[in-house]
Amino acid sequence: MAAPKPRSSSGRSTPLRDSSESEKMEVTGSWDALDWTIEPVSRSVSRSVSRVQLECLLEAEQVEVEGYGVVLANTDEAGTLIVTNFRLLFLSEGTRNVIALGTIPLATIEKFNKIAVKNQSTPRQSDKTPSRRLLQVIGKDMRIIVFGFRPKTRQRRAVFNALLKCTKPASLWDLYAFVSGPSKFNNTNPKVRLLNEYLRLLGKGSLHASMNMIEGGSFTFSNDLWRISSINSSYTMCQSYPFALIVPKSITDDEVLQASNFRARGRLPVVTWCHPKTGAVLARSSQPLVGIMMNMRSNTDEKIVAALCAQLTGTRGKRRKLYIADARPRKNALANGAMGGGSESSSNYFQSEIVFFGIDNIHAMRESFARLRDYLDTHGAASSDGMSSFLRHGGWTWGGGNLSSMSASVSTLGDSGWLIHVQSVLAGSAWIAARVALESASVLVHCSDGWDRTTQLISLANLLLDPYYRTVTGFQALIEKDWLAFGHPFADRVGMPTVTGSCSIPSELTRQSSTGSIQSSPMRQPSASFTSQPPTAHAQNNYSPIFLQWVDCVSQLLRMYPFAFEFSSAFLVDLVDCVLSCRFGNFFCNSEKERQQCGVPEACGCMWAYLADLRASKGSSHVHYNYFYDPLKHDGPILPPAAALAPTLWPQFHLRWACPSEAQAGDVEAQFRKMDIKFSELQKEKEAAERKAKEITAVMELLSSDLQNEKQVSSSAMILAKRASKESEAIKRAIQSLGCKAHFSSSGDCTVDVESSQIEPPLKSSFSSRREADGAVQRDDKSDLSVSITVMADDVVSSNPIDRVCETLCPLRMRDGGCRWPDAGCAQLGSQFVGLKANYEAFDKLSIYDSYFQPN
């Protein structure tokens, strides 16, 4: 049966406020003083929220009705009340921020009432003063909230009618989870995850299940003692059991089918956990159908139970002991015999012992939860009637200081019985875990139907025995195995639409205590009330906070063993909120069969994917992770002694609405988390500083290398400069020896004056020289003389002494190679011209007269 496609909605809302009805609200701390006065307000205040883009709306969430100028009595906050297809949304009047206390998912609402309160007035105004219009909303998450509406606006009626419509969907597929679809939180088929957990229990974790394996029926794996049976793959043997079951290897499928007829609703004994070393198992079932005379028996049932007591490892023929733990009080078990049920007889089951835990049924849990909720609302800091507990009973807390009144107030918590019930579940689970861990015994657990108290005990015992279930991933596997796969009726217990009666929703008993302190005032006159589920006789008996109570037990273990759990208390709170809100489809319907028929895994989002996405946003620093978790500290079973099983209120859940400040006070984990976040920030800053230091060091090394190169270049330049200086001096001496005057400037320019004769005026020739890297000096002629002189190294000397003179720059050198002045000093002191070569074509332009050589 495939689920229908999500229906689109226009998103149009119904505004409830006219500009002519704008009023200003003045609120004090008590309902007796709560009053409204009619006074004009600015148009900016009366702006419709429907015209504003509401960023707080979820995907596919559509506004149904809006109410303006509504006051939240618990905190005296004024704002806008919006009913959507998913929740009741309360926005602050000024900031438009979502007020958490006044915002509650529609599926979390257990009951809502219309209440009219008469104002206290003078005799002259008694006929004119209108009654105060109140709407009380009672939630399944421990809160009672009251909204006040302005009179003569009909806003309360519109909101009430919208709640009637939205909290009572015509069918299962009208729930928000189907309308919104899976979105990005896609859900893999839970049958695959269940089979993977079975493979882990059988020691075959290396194998991985798949839908092809399940559809082909090739998942019947086994080990030496146990096997996976496919006898219930079509849910014909037991509609509330999963498609695959772990049974003793020695038991055939025919025997399994025959044994199911002896247990209530066909829930025969099957293995839910097995010890990897000792072979001891935890098994579950429903009550046996022994009849009113307690004399009915089943050989196949006794054979299956006996097979749970496999031979002890390392012993010769010695069988382990079997405990049959009946979660009910003994008298209740005997009373069920009148309806064909009852309990086992130890004489019929070999080497067994019957133990009764005395845990009350779902009706007692429901009433206990309601009394606890009323107690917290009455004595909390944020009471639903707007009065602080410090102002109650004569102007002082705890009964005006009267000792008897104080004792009565304190005893109210104990009278609720909630903590006693939690302690009973904890003690029973610890006893079961101790039998398996210390005695290597097997334990079969059941109650009447085997899906409420049995599930609580089995899953808690698993949590105590197996460290894997104390991780985030293992905790998910535990819930999907023992709660979802084995058929805890979530639709009935939480109050959701069912498949068999999709037009009706299970109801909670109509009771006077549910109205809490509102009913205690003679001024409060209920005008109408409605439970979020129709009050049918069958539905009244089904609603009960069984799963919430189990999570409460887990929180108690987390408080006692803070190092043993990977997840935190905040994770448990978010888990409960997701289950109660019906935002995701994981906990819809009453069994695995119903969820598969409705196509829930494909049509709805997955809660586990949503929670994983939250954790992925901040990694290991997310609030869902327990900062104290140390897997090595508790790598085996944890066995709390009886003296340590004294429960307390779960502050993060029980007190978060009534006493929000106290709910987080003294939370060591929260303080440690802040310190760890600060340490992480400092660690990141340190790492950034270290990276910066490394970068600076690398730059310094690079600069040092460049500096060394510059030094080498500078040293080479100095050598060249010294060499060029020597060459300049040599050139200067050579030119001066020719009777010329040479002037060298610091820029490298050279000016040469050449005197040709005594008669003609002296001929000046100016040229510039620039030294190249190869030692060559080039001169740029500035007149009619161009001289190019190449300087050679001092060690390059001609082998012929005459060539040393002839190769020098000499104006007396003839073209045929002879010399006009053989007695010249250049011929005698040729060493000073060594290394010089002249451009003779340039000197040919000079005129040398014979008179120059004539004596005076």
Stockholm file with secondary structure:
# STOCKHOLM 1.0

chainA/1-856         MAAPKPRSSSGRSTPLRDSSESEKMEVTGSWDALDWTIEPVSRSVSRSVSRVQLECLLEAEQVEVEGYGVVLANTDEAGTLIVTNFRLLFLSEGTRNVIALGTIPLATIEKFNKIAVKNQSTPRQSDKTPSRRLLQVIGKDMRIIVFGFRPKTRQRRAVFNALLKCTKPASLWDLYAFVSGPSKFNNTNPKVRLLNEYLRLLGKGSLHASMNMIEGGSFTFSNDLWRISSINSSYTMCQSYPFALIVPKSITDDEVLQASNFRARGRLPVVTWCHPKTGAVLARSSQPLVGIMMNMRSNTDEKIVAALCAQLTGTRGKRRKLYIADARPRKNALANGAMGGGSESSSNYFQSEIVFFGIDNIHAMRESFARLRDYLDTHGAASSDGMSSFLRHGGWTWGGGNLSSMSASVSTLGDSGWLIHVQSVLAGSAWIAARVALESASVLVHCSDGWDRTTQLISLANLLLDPYYRTVTGFQALIEKDWLAFGHPFADRVGMPTVTGSCSIPSELTRQSSTGSIQSSPMRQPSASFTSQPPTAHAQNNYSPIFLQWVDCVSQLLRMYPFAFEFSSAFLVDLVDCVLSCRFGNFFCNSEKERQQCGVPEACGCMWAYLADLRASKGSSHVHYNYFYDPLKHDGPILPPAAALAPTLWPQFHLRWACPSEAQAGDVEAQFRKMDIKFSELQKEKEAAERKAKEITAVMELLSSDLQNEKQVSSSAMILAKRASKESEAIKRAIQSLGCKAHFSSSGDCTVDVESSQIEPPLKSSFSSRREADGAVQRDDKSDLSVSITVMADDVVSSNPIDRVCETLCPLRMRDGGCRWPDAGCAQLGSQFVGLKANYEAFDKLSIYDSYFQPN
#=GR chainA/1-856 SS CCCCCCCCCCCCCBCCCCGGGCCEEECCSSGGGCEEECCCCCTTTTCCGGGSCCTTCCTTCCEEEEEEEEEETTTTEEEEEEEESSEEEEEETTTCCBCSTTCEEGGGEEEEEEEEECCCCCGGGTTTSCCEEEEEEEETTSCEEEEEECTTSCHHHHHHHHHHHHSSCSSGGGSHHHHHCSTTCCCCCHHHHHHHHHHHHTTCTTSCCCHHHHHTTCCCCBCSSEEEECTTTTSSSCTTSCSCEEEETTSCHHHHHHHGGGBGGGCCCEEEEECTTTCCEEEECCCBCCTTTTCCCCHHHHHHHHHTSCBCTTSSSCBCCEEEEECSCHHHHHHHGGGTCCCCCTTTSTTEEEEECCCCCHHHHHHHHHHHHHHHHHHSSSCTTSCCGGGHHHHSHHHHTCHHHHHHHHHHHHHHCHHHHHHHHHHHHHHHHHHHHHHCCEEEEECSSSSSHHHHHHHHHHHHHCGGGGSHHHHHHHIIIIIIITTCCHIIIIICCCSTTTTCCCCCCCCGGGGGGGGGSTTEEEEEEEESSCCCHHHHTTCCCHHHHHHHHHHHHHHHCTTSCSBCHHHHHHHHHHHHHTCSSTTCSSSHHHHHHTTHHHHSCCHHHHHHHHHHHHGGGSTTBCTTCCTTTTCSCCCCCGGGCCCCCCHHHHSTTTSHHHHHTTCHHHHHHHHHHHHHHHHHHHHHHHHHHHHHHHHHHHHHHHHHHHHHHHHHHHHHHHHHHHHHHHHHHHHHHTTCEEEECTTSEEEEEECCCSSSCCEEEEEEEEECTTSEEEEEESSSCCCCEEECCTTCCCSSHHHHHHTSCCTTBCTTSCBSCTTSHHHHSGGGGTTEECCHHHHTTSCCCGGGGSCC
#=GC SS_cons         CCCCCCCCCCCCCBCCCCGGGCCEEECCSSGGGCEEECCCCCTTTTCCGGGSCCTTCCTTCCEEEEEEEEEETTTTEEEEEEEESSEEEEEETTTCCBCSTTCEEGGGEEEEEEEEECCCCCGGGTTTSCCEEEEEEEETTSCEEEEEECTTSCHHHHHHHHHHHHSSCSSGGGSHHHHHCSTTCCCCCHHHHHHHHHHHHTTCTTSCCCHHHHHTTCCCCBCSSEEEECTTTTSSSCTTSCSCEEEETTSCHHHHHHHGGGBGGGCCCEEEEECTTTCCEEEECCCBCCTTTTCCCCHHHHHHHHHTSCBCTTSSSCBCCEEEEECSCHHHHHHHGGGTCCCCCTTTSTTEEEEECCCCCHHHHHHHHHHHHHHHHHHSSSCTTSCCGGGHHHHSHHHHTCHHHHHHHHHHHHHHCHHHHHHHHHHHHHHHHHHHHHHCCEEEEECSSSSSHHHHHHHHHHHHHCGGGGSHHHHHHHIIIIIIITTCCHIIIIICCCSTTTTCCCCCCCCGGGGGGGGGSTTEEEEEEEESSCCCHHHHTTCCCHHHHHHHHHHHHHHHCTTSCSBCHHHHHHHHHHHHHTCSSTTCSSSHHHHHHTTHHHHSCCHHHHHHHHHHHHGGGSTTBCTTCCTTTTCSCCCCCGGGCCCCCCHHHHSTTTSHHHHHTTCHHHHHHHHHHHHHHHHHHHHHHHHHHHHHHHHHHHHHHHHHHHHHHHHHHHHHHHHHHHHHHHHHHHHHHTTCEEEECTTSEEEEEECCCSSSCCEEEEEEEEECTTSEEEEEESSSCCCCEEECCTTCCCSSHHHHHHTSCCTTBCTTSCBSCTTSHHHHSGGGGTTEECCHHHHTTSCCCGGGGSCC
//
